[in-house]
Amino acid sequence: MMVLSWLVLFFIGGKPPKRENIPLTLKEISINGVRKNITAPLEKPINVFQKNPEQKIDLDLKSVETTNLEELLDVKMNKIDSMTTLELESVLNIAEELIIRDAENFKARKAKLVILLLKENKFQEKVDDYDFNSILQDLASFNLTTDVVTRREAALISISNYDREELLGLEQELGEELWVMLNSDPPVPEEVIQLKMNELKRVGSALDRMDDKLSANIDNNLNSPIEDLVEISFWRNISRGDFEGVISDSIELIDRFPHSLTGYFFLIRALELSGQSSEVYKVLEESALTPVEHQFLQARLEESSWEKPSDFWKRIRY
């Protein structure tokens, strides 16, 4: 009957729903979507409970002041590793009450996300995909206005490959000219040699600044809140064994963002985990990554080689 129903839908023009690429959606929202502004850094509220932050909170949550409720959420979230499912549910209720009061409460939404990850991975409880992905998309819509988090993928590559290759070519050309001058007979005047050396130094300094800037941008990008959300989505699918889905999503992400180190990282991890390691070399060879980006990617792959995909939820920060 199920097959028959599908065939009927197909022949009348219906098609199975297309799989949504959540990581790509998160990136698009963070870059192009309507952003919700919040102040940062996200500091903990003043301790209004004095000695016992959890006193008398067994009352109806709606009767607790928002400031007190926010502080209670912080206190509870610091203990979630040792909580039972029932206790987690009570913390989830706190987070949801705060979201009801303020739809733009970032910390409450992040707390809800972390709790759902614990319920799903530690206690093997079923978590609704739509609810989980909706939280991810809500979090991606926030504009975290701090020095370390105001970044975009488009800003990652401020200098193109062509510009860098052009400078490298000029550096080599100047070096060869200097070598000829130093070995010339009759000798080239010292002031001419010095001018050539200064020119070579300027090109070398420009290359150093370019690499430093790119390295800083890459490092920031890999640790940005948006990349955290993208990674959560990827890791969740990897832990479920959906390697083909991760491969498909990461390829789409790379097509849209050719210098996405996150996309390449998860593409390679999924290929390796699905027994397609022979494809990794081809991926790296055909990538649009710069030499510096390749170094960062290789370092990330080596550092994460010991990580168990099923333990990704333990590394999520609140």
Residue, then its C-alpha position, 0 to 999 in steps of 0.5 A: m500500500m505504501v509503494l502504491s501510494w507513492l506511485v500514485l503521488f508520483f504520477i499525479g505530479g507529486k514527488p517525495p520531499k527534497r532533503e533539506n540541507i540544514p548546514l547550508t541553510l544555517k550559513e545562508i541565514s547567518i549571512n543573508g537572513v534577518r538578524k536578531n541583535i543581542t548585546a554581547p558578551l553574554e554575561k551571567p546575571i547578578n546573583v540575586f539569590q545570594k547563598n542558595p540560587e535554587q531556593k523556592i524554585d519548585l513554585d510555578l515557573k510563571s511566578v518567578e521573575t525573569t532575572n531570577l529564572e535566567e540565573l537559575l538556568d545558568v546554575k542548572m546548566n552547570k550541572i546537566d552532566s550529572m542530571t537524570t532525564l526528569e531533572l533535564e526536563s525541569v531545566l528544559n521547562i525553565a528554558e522554554e518559559l524564558i523563550i515564551r517571555d522573550a523570543e530573542n533570548f539567545k541563552a535560553r535557546k542554546a540551553k534548549l539545544v544542549i538539553l535536547l542533545l543530551k536527551e538524544n545522545k546520552f539517554q537515547e530519547k527520540v528528539d523531533d528533527y523539526d523542533f531541533n532544526s528550528i532551534l538551530q535556525d533560530l540561533a543562526s539568525f542572531n547577530l552576536t555583536t562581539d569582536v570575536v564573532t562578527r565574521r562571515e564566510a565571505a570575509l574569510i578570503s580577503i585576498s584571492n589566490y590570484d593575488r597571492e600567486e602574483l606576489l609569489g611570482l614577483e618575489q621569485e622574479l626579484g630574487e632572481e634579479l638580486w642574485v644576478m646583481l650580486n654576481s655581476d661583473p663588473p659589480v652593480p652599485e651598492e645603492v642599486i642593490q639596496l633598492k632591489m633588496n628593499e623591494l624584495k623585503r616589501v613583497g615578503s612583508a606583504l605575503d607575511r601580512m596576507d598569510d597572517k590575516l588569512s590565518a587569523n580569519i580561518d582561526n576565527n571562522l572555525n571557532s565562530p558561533i555560526e560554525d558551531l551550529v553548522e558543525i552540530s548539524f553535521w556531527r548529529n548526522i554523522s553520529r546517526g550513520d547518515f554518511e551519504g547525507v553528510i557528503s551531499d550536504s557538505i558538497e552543496l556547502i562547498d559549492r556555495f562557499p568554496h573556501s568552507l573549511t567546515g564543509y571540507f572537514f565533514l566531507i572528508r570525515a564522512l568519506e573516511l567513515s563510509g569507507q571511501s578514503s580513496e576519494v579524499y586525495k581527489v577532494l583535496e587535489e581539486s579543492a579551491l583551498t589556498p596552501v594556508e587553508h590546506q594547512f589548517l584543514q590538515a591540522r584539524l583532521e589530525e587533531s580530530s582523528w581521535e574524536k568519536p563521532s558519537d561523543f560530539w554532544k559532550r563537546i558542545r558549549y553552553 
